[in-house]
Amino acid sequence: MVPRQNIMNTETEHEYIVRMSQGDTRSFETLFLAWHPRLIGFLEGFVKNEETARDMAQDIFFTIWEQREKFVEIRSFGAYLFRMARNAVYNYHDRKHVHDRFENASSRSETASSNEVEEALFVQELESLIQLAVSNMPPQRELIYRLSREKNLSNEEIAQMLHISKRTVENHLSLALSDIRKIVKICILFFYH
């Protein structure tokens, strides 16, 4: 969540952002010192581990420094920072989920062949990637896809529920399935070549 009160006034913050984008390390340090503790608190609320939160915050600020030139266009450092943090939290939980699934599959591997474990991991990874792709779809497309595939509603029912045409529902589903097919192709190429 983006803090409601800014740490420094907008004009001062923007001056630091502009100078940082030009390579001024003192401006970067000022922004770092102003935002780093809040960022750690934000991250720790989601990952429930202070050391992990600190590492994630360091990575975020490292990325900011590496990409500093593009920050000259940023109007609110805090909003941008916390958007980066939100994405880092999503990535952390996605990796943790895959790791946990791998651990579970590995513990079952004593009785299963390595091919079975590999196939199970592939299916789990593919499912995770599909869910990630669905959650990154435009909101209406995601909603239509989930209503169709998870709630088993017909195109007509979805159209009535959302007050849109059946053709619009079909178009969104077609685009959603096209996105998912691309992910499946990439996974097959990655795992089997």
C-alpha positions in Angstrom: 0.0 0.0 0.0 1.3 3.4 -0.9 1.9 5.7 2.1 -0.8 8.4 2.4 1.7 11.1 3.5 4.7 11.8 1.5 8.0 11.9 3.3 9.2 15.1 1.6 7.3 17.6 -0.4 6.6 16.8 -4.1 8.9 19.5 -5.5 11.9 18.6 -3.3 11.4 14.9 -4.1 11.2 15.6 -7.8 14.5 17.6 -7.6 16.2 14.6 -6.0 14.7 12.3 -8.6 16.0 14.5 -11.5 19.5 14.7 -9.9 19.5 11.0 -9.2 18.6 10.3 -12.8 21.6 12.3 -13.8 23.9 10.1 -11.6 24.0 12.1 -8.4 24.7 9.6 -5.7 23.8 12.0 -2.8 20.3 12.4 -4.2 20.0 8.7 -4.5 21.2 8.3 -0.9 18.6 10.9 0.3 15.8 9.1 -1.4 17.1 5.7 -0.1 17.3 7.0 3.5 13.8 8.5 3.3 12.1 5.5 1.8 14.1 2.4 2.7 12.6 1.9 6.2 9.0 2.2 5.0 9.7 -0.1 2.1 11.1 -2.8 4.4 8.0 -2.5 6.7 5.7 -2.8 3.7 7.6 -5.9 2.3 7.8 -7.5 5.7 4.1 -7.3 6.1 3.7 -9.6 3.1 6.8 -11.9 3.3 6.7 -12.2 7.2 10.5 -12.2 7.4 12.6 -9.1 8.1 15.8 -10.4 6.4 13.9 -11.4 3.3 12.2 -8.0 3.3 15.6 -6.2 3.6 17.1 -8.2 0.7 14.1 -7.4 -1.4 14.3 -3.7 -0.6 18.0 -3.7 -1.4 17.2 -5.4 -4.8 14.6 -2.8 -5.5 16.9 0.1 -4.8 19.7 -1.5 -6.8 17.3 -1.7 -9.8 16.3 1.9 -9.3 20.0 3.0 -9.4 20.6 0.8 -12.5 17.6 2.3 -14.2 18.0 5.8 -12.8 17.9 7.6 -16.2 14.2 6.7 -16.7 13.2 8.2 -13.4 13.4 11.7 -14.6 9.8 11.2 -15.9 8.5 9.8 -12.6 6.3 12.3 -10.7 5.8 10.3 -7.5 8.8 8.3 -6.3 6.8 6.7 -3.5 4.0 5.5 -5.8 6.6 4.0 -8.2 8.6 2.5 -5.4 5.6 0.7 -3.9 4.5 -0.5 -7.3 7.9 -2.1 -7.7 7.5 -3.6 -4.2 4.1 -5.0 -5.0 5.6 -6.7 -8.1 8.5 -8.0 -6.0 6.0 -9.5 -3.5 4.1 -11.2 -6.3 7.3 -12.6 -7.7 8.4 -13.8 -4.2 5.2 -15.6 -3.6 5.2 -17.1 -7.2 8.8 -18.4 -6.6 7.9 -19.7 -3.1 4.9 -21.5 -4.5 6.9 -23.2 -7.2 9.6 -24.0 -4.6 7.1 -25.5 -2.2 5.6 -27.6 -5.0 9.0 -28.8 -6.0 9.8 -29.8 -2.4 6.5 -31.7 -2.1 7.2 -33.4 -5.4 10.8 -34.2 -4.4 9.6 -35.8 -1.1 7.3 -38.0 -3.1 10.0 -38.9 -5.5 11.3 -41.8 -3.4 8.4 -43.9 -4.7 8.0 -42.2 -8.1 10.3 -42.4 -11.1 12.2 -39.3 -12.1 10.1 -39.0 -15.2 6.9 -38.9 -13.2 8.4 -36.2 -10.9 9.6 -34.2 -13.9 6.1 -34.5 -15.5 4.4 -33.5 -12.3 6.7 -30.5 -11.9 6.1 -29.5 -15.5 2.3 -29.6 -15.0 2.6 -27.7 -11.8 4.8 -25.1 -13.4 2.5 -24.8 -16.4 -0.5 -24.3 -14.1 1.3 -21.6 -12.2 2.3 -19.8 -15.4 -1.2 -20.0 -16.8 -2.6 -18.6 -13.6 0.0 -15.8 -13.7 -1.0 -15.1 -17.4 -4.7 -15.0 -16.4 -4.0 -12.6 -13.5 -2.1 -10.3 -15.9 -4.9 -10.1 -18.5 -6.9 -6.9 -18.7 -9.6 -7.0 -16.0 -12.6 -7.7 -18.2 -10.8 -10.5 -20.1 -9.7 -12.1 -16.8 -13.2 -11.9 -15.4 -14.7 -13.4 -18.5 -12.1 -16.2 -18.6 -12.6 -17.1 -14.9 -16.4 -17.0 -15.2 -16.2 -19.3 -18.2 -13.5 -21.8 -17.0 -13.8 -21.7 -13.2 -17.6 -21.0 -12.8 -18.5 -23.0 -16.0 -20.9 -20.3 -17.2 -21.9 -20.2 -20.8 -21.0 -17.3 -23.1 -24.7 -16.3 -23.0 -24.8 -16.3 -19.2 -21.6 -14.2 -19.0 -22.9 -11.7 -21.5 -26.2 -11.3 -19.5 -24.3 -11.0 -16.2 -21.9 -8.4 -17.5 -24.4 -6.6 -19.7 -22.3 -7.0 -22.9 -22.8 -8.8 -26.1 -22.2 -12.5 -26.5 -19.7 -11.6 -29.3 -17.7 -9.5 -26.9 -17.5 -12.5 -24.5 -16.4 -14.7 -27.4 -13.7 -12.2 -28.4 -12.3 -12.0 -24.9 -12.2 -15.7 -24.5 -10.5 -16.1 -27.8 -7.8 -13.6 -26.8 -7.4 -15.2 -23.4 -7.0 -18.7 -24.9 -4.5 -17.3 -27.4 -2.4 -15.8 -24.6 -2.5 -19.2 -22.8 -1.6 -21.1 -25.9 1.5 -19.0 -26.2 2.6 -19.8 -22.7 2.0 -23.5 -23.3 4.2 -23.4 -26.4 6.9 -21.6 -24.6 6.8 -24.1 -21.7 6.9 -27.1 -24.1 9.9 -25.6 -26.0 11.7 -24.8 -22.7 11.1 -28.2 -21.0 11.4 -30.5 -23.9 14.2 -29.0 -26.0 
